[in-house]
Amino acid sequence: MSSALKQIFLMIRVNLGSLPRRLWISLSMVLSVALVVAVLSGFLAIARGFEAALVGAGSPDIAVILGGGTNQETGSDVPAEEIRSLTAATGGIGVARNAAGGLALSREIVVAVDVTRASDGADQTLSLRGMDLAGPGLRDLATLSAGRLFSPGARDIVVGARIANEFSGFAVGDKVRLGAVDWTVVGHFTSGGNAFESEIWADLEAVQSAFDRQGQVQSLRVRLDGAGGLPVLQEHLSAFPGAPLTALSEADLYAAQSERTASLIRLFGWPLALLMAVGATAGALNTMMSSVSDRTVEIATLRLLGFGRLPAFTATWVEAMLLSVAGAALGILASWLAFNGWQASTMGANNTKIAFQLDVTTDVALTAGLLGLAIGVIGGALPALAATRLPLTSALRARG
């Protein structure tokens, strides 16, 4: 081992050995870094959890047809004559057929309904989705966990698992007032934890009648006929003479929705974390300058014994980075314990509540941890430089 490396390792040992003398100020640096990392990790976990809930709902085998030139169900309207033209098509239009020979298609509408949460009396806006009987079968991950599906024309509702777990009064057999009429809960469904579990499903015509939306259809859900079905469907729709219809894969629809909201969450999270990081960096700078000041005699003595500037610089910088690593690890652990798996909700498409689970993934932890390490790298650079420029003889006299 070279002389320079030996000197670096020896000075690192000296620095770390003196940490008990500077315990509280060193802990303040560790905790400030941990706070920054935990806050950023929390925001990123919210964004990642929201993305997982929506992206997990999308299937590349399912297409959503929207009307009115929009790419969201809100504001979309699919005219009845366009639906008749689509269902009357006899050739290959990119849509799979059901067992009866008709198109694998569900007409759908989404209505916002207000529900009072029994736990705290807070009002929540949920999505009541009216659909054809084929609708549940066009959600690949959706399965009944209790009860049965709704009956045609009946005021039956099937409730997503997240709603059933969070709100009282949605047990199978309960009567729930949505809008101006009462509905009977006939079943619960799960869907792999995705956004569908934040919806209530009912028969299309029953929803249209209860909310005075007779004849209105916002979207059509269809099962594509193989991997090349979507382009064929889009070409077929482009030839319709009436209102423009847009077809996009369910995966793309939900990915676009998740990206907008996740970007907004990150837009708030990153500036706050960076602002806190500036304060933590100033704290790291103060901590390491105090460390250098506390070890003036030790550094001066080693320098007079022949230790170079590089070992003094490296040892001080390594100390700063080790404290930052400790803070980052503490912050990641705290965020994982506090946030991972925590249930949250936000407003999603159709201005209704979407429940999701915070997810502190490996990349979330790595991103937040790198910010914590950067605090040590930046905050330790100037004190490390100061350690190389100590006036040796005056430092020894001052401490003598």
Long-range contacts (C-beta under 8 A, 24 or more apart in sequence): 4-308, 4-310, 4-311, 7-302, 7-307, 7-308, 7-310, 7-311, 8-310, 8-311, 8-314, 8-315, 10-302, 10-307, 10-311, 11-299, 11-302, 11-307, 11-311, 11-312, 11-314, 11-315, 12-314, 12-315, 12-318, 12-319, 14-295, 14-298, 14-302, 14-315, 15-291, 15-295, 15-315, 15-316, 15-318, 15-319, 16-319, 16-322, 18-291, 18-294, 18-295, 18-298, 21-294, 22-287, 22-290, 22-291, 22-294, 25-286, 25-287, 25-290, 25-291, 26-287, 26-291, 26-323, 28-283, 28-287, 29-280, 29-283, 29-284, 29-287, 29-288, 29-323, 29-324, 29-327, 29-379, 30-323, 30-326, 30-327, 30-330, 31-327, 31-330, 32-279, 32-280, 32-283, 32-284, 32-327, 33-280, 33-284, 33-323, 33-324, 33-326, 33-327, 33-328, 33-330, 33-331, 33-372, 33-375, 33-376, 34-327, 34-328, 34-330, 34-331, 34-334, 34-372, 35-276, 35-280, 35-331, 36-273, 36-276, 36-277, 36-280, 36-331, 36-371, 36-372, 36-375, 37-327, 37-328, 37-330, 37-331, 37-332, 37-335, 37-368, 37-369, 37-371, 37-372, 38-331, 38-332, 38-334, 38-335, 38-338, 38-368, 39-269, 39-272, 39-273, 39-276, 40-269, 40-270, 40-273, 40-367, 40-368, 40-371, 41-331, 41-332, 41-335, 41-336, 41-339, 41-360, 41-364, 41-365, 41-368, 42-269, 42-335, 42-338, 42-339, 42-358, 43-265, 43-266, 43-268, 43-269, 43-270, 43-272, 43-273, 44-266, 44-269, 44-364, 44-367, 44-368, 45-335, 45-339, 45-340, 45-358, 45-359, 45-360, 45-361, 45-364, 46-265, 46-269, 46-339, 46-344, 46-358, 47-262, 47-263, 47-265, 47-266, 47-269, 48-262, 48-358, 48-359, 48-360, 48-361, 48-364, 49-344, 49-356, 49-357, 49-358, 49-359, 50-258, 50-261, 50-262, 50-265, 50-346, 50-354, 50-356, 51-258, 51-259, 51-262, 52-193, 52-194, 52-356, 52-357, 52-359, 53-193, 53-194, 53-195, 53-198, 53-258, 53-354, 53-355, 53-356, 53-357, 54-194, 54-195, 54-254, 54-255, 54-257, 54-258, 54-348, 54-354, 55-251, 55-254, 55-255, 55-258, 56-141, 56-192, 56-193, 56-194, 56-195, 57-139, 57-141, 57-191, 57-194, 57-195, 57-196, 57-250, 57-254, 58-249, 58-250, 58-251, 58-252, 58-253, 58-254, 58-255, 59-139, 59-140, 59-249, 59-250, 59-251, 60-249, 60-250, 60-251, 61-140, 61-223, 61-224, 62-138, 62-139, 62-140, 62-221, 62-222, 62-223, 62-224, 62-249, 62-250, 63-94, 63-95, 63-221, 63-222, 63-223, 63-224, 63-229, 63-230, 63-233, 63-247, 63-248, 63-249, 63-250, 64-219, 64-220, 64-221, 64-247, 64-248, 64-249, 64-250, 64-253, 65-219, 65-220, 65-221, 65-222, 65-233, 65-237, 65-245, 65-246, 65-247, 66-218, 66-219, 66-245, 66-246, 66-247, 66-248, 67-218, 67-243, 67-244, 67-245, 67-246, 68-243, 68-244, 69-244, 69-246, 70-246, 71-246, 71-248, 71-253, 71-256, 72-253, 72-257, 72-349, 73-108, 73-110, 73-218, 73-219, 73-349, 73-350, 74-110, 74-349, 74-350, 74-351, 76-218, 76-219, 77-216, 77-217, 77-218, 77-243, 78-107, 78-217, 78-218, 78-219, 78-220, 78-245, 79-242, 79-243, 80-215, 80-217, 81-242, 82-240, 82-242, 82-243, 82-245, 83-107, 83-217, 83-220, 85-240, 86-220, 86-237, 89-236, 92-225, 92-232, 93-232, 93-233, 93-236, 94-224, 94-225, 94-228, 94-229, 94-230, 94-231, 94-232, 94-233, 94-234, 94-235, 94-236, 95-222, 95-223, 95-224, 95-225, 95-229, 95-233, 96-222, 96-223, 96-224, 96-225, 96-226, 96-229, 97-225, 98-134, 103-222, 104-134, 104-137, 104-138, 104-222, 104-223, 105-132, 105-134, 105-220, 105-221, 105-222, 106-131, 106-132, 106-134, 106-135, 106-138, 106-220, 106-221, 106-222, 107-131, 107-132, 107-204, 107-217, 107-219, 107-220, 108-132, 108-135, 108-204, 108-217, 108-218, 108-219, 108-220, 108-221, 109-204, 109-207, 109-208, 109-213, 109-216, 109-217, 109-218, 109-219, 110-218, 110-350, 110-352, 111-179, 111-207, 111-211, 111-213, 112-350, 112-351, 112-352, 113-178, 113-179, 113-200, 115-167, 115-176, 115-178, 117-166, 117-167, 118-167, 118-168, 118-169, 119-168, 124-167, 124-345, 124-353, 125-347, 125-351, 125-352, 125-353, 126-163, 126-198, 126-199, 126-200, 126-352, 126-353, 127-198, 127-199, 127-200, 127-350, 127-352, 127-353, 128-157, 128-178, 128-199, 128-200, 128-202, 128-207, 129-199, 129-200, 129-201, 129-202, 129-207, 130-202, 130-203, 130-204, 130-205, 130-206, 130-207, 130-208, 131-201, 131-202, 131-203, 131-204, 131-221, 132-204, 133-203, 135-201, 135-204, 135-221, 136-189, 136-201, 138-221, 138-222, 138-223, 139-191, 139-196, 141-191, 141-192, 141-194, 141-196, 142-189, 142-190, 142-191, 142-196, 143-189, 143-190, 143-191, 144-187, 144-188, 144-189, 145-188, 145-189, 145-190, 146-172, 146-187, 146-188, 147-172, 147-185, 147-186, 147-187, 147-188, 148-186, 148-187, 149-186, 149-187, 150-186, 150-187, 150-201, 150-202, 150-203, 150-206, 151-186, 151-203, 152-203, 152-205, 153-203, 153-205, 153-206, 154-184, 154-203, 154-206, 155-181, 155-182, 155-183, 155-184, 155-202, 155-206, 155-210, 156-183, 156-184, 156-185, 156-186, 156-202, 156-203, 156-206, 157-183, 157-184, 157-185, 157-186, 157-200, 157-201, 157-202, 158-185, 158-186, 158-187, 158-188, 158-189, 158-200, 158-201, 158-202, 159-185, 159-187, 159-188, 159-189, 159-200, 159-201, 160-188, 160-189, 160-190, 160-191, 160-196, 160-197, 160-198, 160-199, 160-200, 160-201, 161-188, 161-189, 161-190, 161-191, 161-197, 162-197, 162-198, 162-343, 162-355, 163-197, 163-198, 163-199, 163-200, 163-355, 164-188, 166-343, 166-355, 178-210, 179-210, 179-211, 180-210, 181-210, 193-357, 195-254, 195-348, 195-354, 195-356, 197-355, 198-345, 198-348, 198-352, 198-353, 198-354, 198-355, 221-250, 224-249, 257-348, 257-349, 261-346, 261-348, 273-368, 273-371, 277-371, 277-374, 277-375, 280-375, 280-379, 281-375, 281-378, 281-379, 282-379, 283-379, 284-320, 284-323, 284-324, 284-375, 284-376, 284-378, 284-379, 284-380, 285-379, 285-380, 285-382, 285-383, 287-320, 287-323, 287-379, 288-316, 288-319, 288-320, 288-379, 288-380, 288-382, 288-383, 288-384, 289-382, 289-383, 289-386, 291-316, 291-319, 291-383, 292-316, 292-383, 292-386, 292-387, 292-390, 295-387, 296-390, 296-395, 296-398, 296-399, 297-395, 297-396, 297-399, 299-387, 299-390, 299-395, 300-390, 300-392, 300-393, 300-395, 300-396, 301-396, 303-390, 303-392, 304-392, 304-396, 309-388, 310-388, 312-384, 312-387, 312-388, 312-390, 313-384, 313-385, 313-387, 313-388, 314-384, 315-387, 316-380, 316-383, 316-384, 316-387, 317-377, 317-380, 317-381, 317-384, 319-380, 320-376, 320-377, 320-379, 320-380, 320-383, 320-384, 321-373, 321-376, 321-377, 321-380, 322-376, 323-376, 324-372, 324-373, 324-375, 324-376, 324-377, 324-379, 324-380, 325-372, 325-373, 325-376, 327-372, 327-375, 327-376, 328-368, 328-369, 328-371, 328-372, 328-373, 329-369, 331-368, 331-369, 331-372, 332-360, 332-365, 332-368, 332-369, 335-360, 335-365, 335-368, 336-360, 336-365
